[in-house]
Amino acid sequence: MKRPDRPVPHASPGRSAAPAGVRAALGARLPAYLVPNSVVVLDALPLTPNGKLDRRALPAPDRRPDLGGGYVAPRTDAEELVAEVWAEVLGLDRVGALDDFFDLGGHSLLATRVLARIRAAADLVVPLRTLFVHRTAEAFALAVEELLLAEIEALTDEDAGRLLAAESAPQRNGTTTA
């Protein structure tokens, strides 16, 4: 069994509890960056014959933690781009518009990968802080659109003309056309 790349708490609270409830309780006591992205709740912790915790018998966490709420598909091109990039970086099958990057397992190092892929896809530099402030795919996509619009509005007519001319010019890759 492949172990997760991040520690995953396994809890046996003695009474029924949902993972979201355990995360909420921890969130009330800990700073946000210390609250685990996923929690596995068990009826009892597995023990070895010696009475110690049997780590090998602990179940692996779900690839996508219980986030509450339903899946909302991306609705705009920007949301689709963000969801695609997040899914790739986080190793998920899909990401919804209302999903929180950090609840899905994201962290600061993965955030830098997201920004690098956005830069490659949209030729746009997005500050790291943007992802920490706009944590859902919907909000981050909107922030990316606003940055892109601000960059376009800052272009002079001359710069815009040059970019359009370069975009419409035939690409030269060493071959000739007849």
N, C-alpha and C positions, 0 to 999 in steps of 0.2 A: 504494500500500500504506500503510495506517495504521500509524504508528509507535507503539510502546507509550508510555504516559505515564511509565514509569519506565525507567531504563537497564537494559539486559539484556546481560550479558556473553556474548560469543561466544568459545568456546575451541576451539583446535586443538592438543590435547595431544601430537600425534605418535604416540600409540598409542590404541587404542580405550578410551573412557571413557564412562560413563553420566552424564547430568546430575546424578543423585543423588550419584554418586561425587565429582564436581567440587565440589558443594555441601558434601559431608562434609569434603573436604580443606580447603576454605576455612573451614569452621566450626571446624576444629582450630586455625586460625591467627588468625581474626578474631573480634571480638565478634559475638554473634548478630544485632545490628541492622545489621551491615555485610554479612552473608551475603546474596547475591542470592536473590530468590524463585524465579527461573528462570534456567537456563543453557542456551544452545544450543551443542551440541558439533558441530563440523564437521570433515570430513577435512582441509580446508585453508581458510584465510581467502581470500575473493575479493579479487583485486587489480585495480587499474586498469592500463591499458597503461603507465603511468609507474611501476608497482610499489608504489603506495600502496594502503592499504586502501579497497576500494570499499564504502562504507557502504550505498549504495542496493541492493547485491546481497546484503546480509545477510538471511537469512530471519527472518521475524517469529517470536517465541516462541509456543508453544502457549498458548491461553487458560488452560489449567489445567496447571501444570507437573507433571512426573513426581514423584509423591509417594510412590511405593512403596505396597504394600498395595492391597487392593481397596476398592471403594466399599461403604460400609455405610449403608443408608438410615436416616434419623432414626426413632427408635422411640417417642418420647413426644411429647406435644403441645408441650412446651417445646423439645425438639430440633427439631421441625418449624418452630416459630416462629423459632428462632435460625438454622436452615439457610436459611429463606426470606429473612430479613433479610440474612444474609451474602451469599447469591447475588445479591440485588438491589444491595447496596452494592458488591460486587466485580465485578459484571457477568458472573456465571457462570450456566450453565444449571442446575447443581445443586450442592449441598454435602452431603457425607456427615457422619454423626455423628462420625467419627473424624478428620475433616479439621481441620488447624491453620489458624487465621485468617491467621497471618503467612506460612505456606507458600503459601497461596492468593493472596498478593499484598497482604494487608492491611498497614496501617501506622497510626501514631498518629492521623492525620487521618481516615482511614476508620473507625478505632475510635470516634471521637466521633460519626460518622454512625450507626454501629451502635447506640450507646447512646441516641441521640436517637430512633431508630425503635423501640427496645425500650420507651423511656419512653412514646412515643405509643401503642404497641400494648397495653402491660400496665399503664400508669400507675404505673411503677416507676422510681425513680432508681437506676441501677447505677453504682457508682464506676468510673472509667476503669481503675484498677489491676486490677479483676476480670478484664477481658479479657486483660491481660498475664499474669496468673497462671493463668487457666483458658483455655488457647489453643485447645482443640478444641471443636467444637460441642457434644459430649456434656458436657464438663466445664463449659463456660460456661452451658449450659442448666440443669445441676444447681445451679450457683451462683445463677442467676437465681431458680430455684425456692426455694432456701434463703432468699434475700433477701425474696421474696414471703411465704413462711411466717413469717419473723421479723416482717415488717410486720403481718401478720394477727394474730399472737400478741400484738403490742404494743397492739392495739386494746382499748379498754375496751368493756364490754357496751353502754354508752350509744352510743359511736361506731359500733359494729357495727350496732346497731339503726337508727341514723340512715342509715347507708349502705344497709342493706337496704330501708328505707322509700323512700329516694330511687331505688333501683334498680327497685322494683316500682311506683312512682307512674307514672301515664300521662304521656307526654312531651307538653309543650305547645309547639306550633310556630305558634301564631297561628290555628289552625283550631279549630272547635268540633265536638264529637261530639254526636249526637242520642240 
